[in-house]
Amino acid sequence: MLGVGSCLAYAQFLIIHYKLLIKFGMKVIKYPAKEEWSEIVKRPHLDVSQLNATVQGVLDDVKNHGDEAVKRYEEKFDHAHLDSLAVTEAEIEEAEKMVSQELKDALHLAHHNIAAFHHSQKFEGVKVETCPGVTCWQKSVAIEKVGLYIPGGTAPLFSTVLMLATPAKIAGCKEIVLCTPPNKEGKVNPAILMAAKIAGVSRIFKAGGVQAIGAMAYGTESVPKVYKIFGPGNQFVMAAKQQVSLHDVAIDMPAGPSEVCLIADETANPVFAAADLLSQAEHGFDSQVFFITTSEKVLDDVKNEVEAQLEHLPRKEMAQTSLDNSKFILVKTEDEAIDLCNTYAPEHLIIATADYEQLAEKVVNAGCVFLGNYACESAGDYASGTNHTLPTHGYALAYNGVNLDSYNRKITFQHLTEEGIRNIGNAVVTMAENEQLEAHANAMRLRVNSLK
C-alpha cells in the first residue's frame, strides 16, 4: 500500500500529466502522451448484439410480407395508420403551399450551390494506348435505381434530400426513390417534400426506420427495389443498412453518430468555436465533439462559452448528453494537434488557426474540412455546396463522403489489334502458363499463332 507521501506524489502526477476534469460532461485532457492517443480517440462503444437481432427480424418480415409489414411497423413505431405508402402529387402540392417563401428561397439557393459543386465532379474518360495496338479506357455509367433514406424524427433533414438527390440527378440515375417517416397523421414533413421536388426525386414513400431500408433493399408491392441505398439514420437504420449490404444491395458507407473535431490556436474566436461545437452536439445523444488547442486560455474560454451557450439551446438536454462523449484537449504544438486529429479521423474538421492553409495541407484523414474562423460546419451542412453525407466513427481513415462518383460505376473497355497481340501476346501466355491456367494461355496462344 502507498504511504501518504507516495499518495500525494501520485495524485500530483495525475494532475500534472492527465489533468482530467469533468464539468457538464466535458472531459478536459492536458498534454496527453502519444501512447494515450489510441484511448483518447475511441468513440463511445455500443453493444449492438441485441439491436442486430431486432433489426434482422424486421428485415425478414418486410422481405416476406412487403407493404403489409411496412404499414404494420409504421403504425407500431411512427404511430401512423397508412392506407397507402406512396406520397401523392396532391400531397406534394399541398406541402408546397405550407412552406414559407423564405425557406423555398433558401432551398433553391442551396440546391444551386450543391449542383454547381457536383457538376464540377463529372468524369471524362480518356483513351490510353498502353502500348501500340492496345487501347484502354473507362466510361462512367449512372446507377439506374438509387434509394434515399431521410430521417424525420427529432430533426427532419430536408437538407439531406438536396445533398443526396441533387448528385443522383446530375449523375443520370433513372429512378430516385425516397423513403421518410410520416407523422402521426400520416403526413410527410412539407419541407422534405419541397426539397424532393426541387432536387428531382422520382417517387416518395412514407416509411421510416428499418422497414424503409428493407423495403428499398428487397422491394415491396409499392416500393421498388433499388441497387444502392444512401442516407443517415439512427443506430437501427445504420444496422439495417449494413445487414442488407451483405447480400442484397450496396450502401453509401458504414456510419455511426455524427462528430466534429475543432483545432484552435490563440487567434480563434471562442464564441464561434463554442457555437460550432454545440451545433454538432445537438445532432443526437450519441454525437461527439473533439476540441484540440495549443492555448490554455482558449481552452478555458471555449469551455466557458459552451457552458453559457448551452443554457439557451432548445435541444439543451440532447447537446448536454452528447457533451458527455466529448473531449477538450490541450497540446503543445500545432503539429501535435494535426497528428492527433489525423489519428481521430473526424467526420467534420474545423481548423480555426492563423495558419489554417498550412495545417490543411497536413490533413490526411477527415470527411470534410472547414478553414478559418468563418467557415462553420453549418455552411457545409446546408448551402456552401459540398456534400454533408460523410464518413463517421473513424471511417474517414478509408472512406470519403458522398460525391458524384457515389452514383456512378466506372466500366472499363479495351481494344486490341493484331499489333497489340504481337506486343503483349507472348507475355500473357507466359504469365498464364506460370499460374497454371492453361485455358487462359490457350485463348491468347491461338491468337498469337494465327498471326504467324
N, C-alpha and C positions, 0 to 999 in steps of 0.2 A: 504493500500500500504506500502511496506517496505521502511524504510529510507535508506540513503546512507550507514550508518554503518551496518545495517542489510543486505543490498545487498552484501556488501563486505564480511561479515561473511558467508553468504550463498554461495557466489562464492568460498570462501576458503574451505568451507565444501565439495563442489563438487569436487574441485581439489584434496583434501586430500583423500576423500573416494571413488571417482569414477575414477578420472584422466583419462577420456576418451579422447583419442587423435585419430584423423583420418588423416592419411597420406598415400597416394597411396591406399586409401580404407581400410587399415588395422586398425581395432579398437583395441586399447590397453586399457585394463582394469586392474587396480592395486588394489589388496586386496579387491575383492568383498565380501560382506557379503553373508552368506549361503542363506539368503532369496532371494538374487538376482539370484541364480543359475538357477532356472527354466526359467527365462527370457533369461539368457546368452546362455543356451544350445539350444534354439529354432533355428530350421533351417529356411531358407528363405521360406516364405509362397507363394504358387502359387495358384491362383484361377483357378480351373480346370473344372468349370461347363460347359463352352463353349467347352473346349477341349474334355470332355467326350461325349458331344453330337456329335461332329465331328467324334470322334473315333467310336461311335456306328453306325453312318451312313455308314462308310467304312466297318465295320464288317458285317453289314446286307447285303451290296452289294456283298461282297465276298461270304457270305453264300448262297445267292440266284443265283449268276451268275458265281461262280467258276473262272476258268482260265481267262475268258474274263474280269472279273472285276480286277483281279490281274494285267493283262497286261495293262489295261487302267490306273490303278493307277501308275504302273511303268513308263508309258510314261508321266504322269502328274507330278509326284514327283521326279523321278530319270532321267527323260528325255531320257529314253531308249525305243526304239521300239523293242519289242521281238516277234519273231515268235514262240519260244518255251521257257518254263520256266526252263526246265531241263538243267543242265550242262552236256556236253557230255564227253566221255573218251578222245576224241581228244583235247578238251579244257583243260583237266587236264594235258595231255601230253605236250601240248604247254606251259602251265603255268610252268611246272617243268623245262623247258629249260630256262625260264625267271628269275628264282630265283637263286641268286648267291650261290656258294658253301659255302661261309661263313655263309649265312643265313640258308641254309639247315643243316649245322653242328650245328648251334645254335638251330634250331628246334628239331633236333634229341636229343641233349643234354637235352633240356627242357622236351621233351616227356619222356625220360628215367627217369628223376628225378620225374616228376609228376606221372608216372606209378609206380615207386618204393614206393612212399608215399601212393598212393591209394591202392596198393596191400596189404599194411600192415593193411588196414581197413577191410579186409574180415571178415565176421561174421561167427562164428562157433556156431551153436545151441547146447545146452546142454539139455539132457532129465532130468527132475527133478521129482522125486516121492514126490509129496506134502504130501501125506500120503499113507500108504500101499494100493496098488491097484488102485492108481490114479496117472497117469504119464502125464506130460505136457511138451511141447517143442515148439520151433519156428524154422521155415525154412525161409531162405532169398531167395526170388524169384525176378529176374530182371523184371523191367517194359519192356514189349515187344517192344513198339514203343515210342521213345522219339524224340522231336523236339528241335533243337538248333537254336537260333537266334544270328547271328553275325553282329554287326553294320559294315558299310563300308564307313561311311561318312568322317568326318574330320580326323579320325584315324581308318583305317581298322584293327580291332582287331583279327589278326591271332593267337595271344597268347590265346585268349578266345576259339578258336577252340580246342586247345590242352587241355585247362582246362575242357571243357565240354565233349568232345568226348572221351578222354582217360579213365576217370572213367566209362563212359557208356559202353565202350568196355570191360573193366575189369569186370564190373557187369554182362555182358552177355546179354545186350539189343539186341534183334534180328534185329531191324531196327533203325538206327540212321539217322534222316533226318536233313539236314542243309539248312537254308534259309539265304541269304545275298544279299544286293542290288548290282546290277551291275553298271558299269559306263555308260556314255552316249553312248558308243559304244556297250553296251550290254555284256561287259566282266566283270567277277569277278576278284577281286584282286588276282594275281598269288600266293602270299604268303598264302592267305586264302585257296586256292585250295591245295597247297603243304602241309599245316598243316592238312587239312582234310584227305588227302591220308595217311599221317604218322599215324594219330590217328585212322583211320579205319572207317570213315564216310561212310554210305551206299549210300546215294543219296543226291545230292546238287541241290538247285533250286535258280534261280535268282528272288528274291523277297525281298523287304525291308519294313520297317515300319509296319504300322497297317495291311496292306494287307498280309504281311508274317505271322503275328500272326493269322489272320483269316484263312488263307489257311491251316495252321497246326492244328488249332483248329477244323475246320469243315471238312477239306478235299476238294479237287477240282478234276477235271479230271486228273491232273498231280500230285499234291501234296497229299500224303497220310495223313489221319487224324492220329494224334498221341495221346498218353494218358497223356503226360506231356511235358510242354514247359520250356526250360531253356534259360537263356541268358539276357544280359543287353540291354539297348537301351535308346533313349531319352524319354521325358515325354509322347509322343504319344504311343510309344511302351509299356511303363510301364502301361499306362491307358488301352491299349488293352489287355495286359496280365491279368490285374485284372478283366476286364469285362468278358473275356471268361472263367475265372476260377470260375465264379459264377455258371455256368451250364454245361459247355462243356468239360473242360479239366483241369488237375492240372497244377500248375506252381511251379517253384523252390522256390520263395519267393517274397513278396512285396518288392519294391525297390524305391529308389529315387536317387538324384545326389550323386556322389562319394565324399568321405570325408576322412580326416586323422586327428588324434589327436597326437601331439608330446609332451611328457613330458621330460623336460630337467633340469639338475642342472648345477653347475659351471664346471663340468667335460665335458660337452657336447661340441662337435665341432661345432661352429656357422656356418661354411661354409657347413658342411654336413647337419646340421639341416635346413638351408635355402634352400638347394637343394632339400631336402625331401619335404618340404612344397610346393615348386614350382612344383615339379613333380606331386603333387596332383592337384594343381591349374590349370595346363594346360589341365586337363581332359575335362573340359567344362565350359561354362559361369556360370553354377549354382553349380559348385563344391564348397567345403568349406574346409578351414584348420583351425585347432584349436590348438593353441600353449600355453602350460602351463609350467611355470618355477618358481623356487624358487629364481632365481638370477636376479636382475635388470640389471646387466651388460650383462648377457647372453641374456636377452630380447632385450636390445638395440643393441647388436652385431648381433643377428639373424635378427632383423628388418632391420638393415642397409645392411646386406648381401642379404636379399630378394630383397631389392630395387636395389642393384648393379647387382645381377644375372638376375633379371627380364629384364634388358635392353638388354640382349644378347639372349633372347629366341625367336625363330621363332614364337611361339604361344603367344607372349607377350600380345596382346590385350585380348585374352581369359583368360590368367592367371591373368591379371590385373582386369578384371571384377569379376573373382572368388574371388580375394582378398577382394572385397567389402563385401563379405559374411563372411569374416574371422575374427578371434579374437585372440589376443595375451594377455594372462592373467598372471599376477604376483600374486603368492600366498605365504603364509608364510611358509608352511611346505610341505613335500612330501606326508604325509597322506592326507592333504587337496587337493593336486594335484590329487592323485589317486581317491579320493572321487568325485571330480568334473568330472573326466574322466568317472567314472562309471555312473554318472548321465547323461553324454552326450551320452554314449554307442556308440562309434565310429565304423565305418566300419574297418578302419585300426588304429592301435595304435603303435606308436614307443616310447619306453622307453629308452632315452639316459641319463642314470644316473649311478653313480658309483655302486649303489646297485640295479641294474635292476632286479636281480633274486628275491630279497626280495619283490620289488614292484610288480613283475609279479604275485606273489602268491596272491596278493590282487585284481587282476583284476577279475571282475565278469561279466562285460558287454562289449564285444568287438567282432568284427568279426575275426580279425587276429592280433597277437601281434608280434612286431619286437623288439628284445632285443639288446641293446648296440649301440655304435657309428657306427658299420659297417653293421648292419642289416637294410639296406634301404628297403623301400617299394617296390622299383623296383625289388628286388630279388624275392619277393613273387609274383609280377605281372607276372614274366616271367619264372624263371628257378630254384628256390630253391626246388620246388616240391609241396608246399602247393597250395591250390586252391584259385584263386583270385576272384571267384564269391561269394560275401559276402553281408550280410545284411547291408543296409544303412538307413539313415534317422531315426535313433533310433530303428530300428527293431532288433538290436543286443540285446535288452532287452529280446527278446523272441525267436529269430531265430538264427540258426548257418549258416555258409557258406555251399556251395555245397561240398559234400563228397560222398563216395561210397554208403552210405545208401540212398542218394538222388535218386538213380536209382533203388532201391530195395523196395519191400514190405516184411514185416515180416508176414508170415502166421502161425497162431497158431494151434497146434494139441493137442489132448488129448485122452487118452485111459483109460477106466475104466474096472476093472474086477469085479467079484462077491464080492471080498473082499472090493473093492473100494465102491461099492454100500452100503455094510454094514457099512462102515466107515463114509460116508457123506450123505447117502440117507435120513435119518430122518431130518438132518439139512436142506437139500434142501426143503423137503416137508414143514417143519415148516416155513421157510422163504417165500416160495411161497404162503402158506395159509395166512400169515400175510400181504402180499402185495395184497391179494385178486385176485390172478392169479391162479384159480383152475386148468386150463388145464396144467399149469406148474407143479403144485403139483401132478397132476394125472400121468404125464409122469414118474415121479420118483417113486410115490407110487406104481404103477403097478410093477415096477422092484423090489422094496423092498419086496412087498407081494409075488412075485414069488420065493423068496429065503427062505420063511418060511416053 
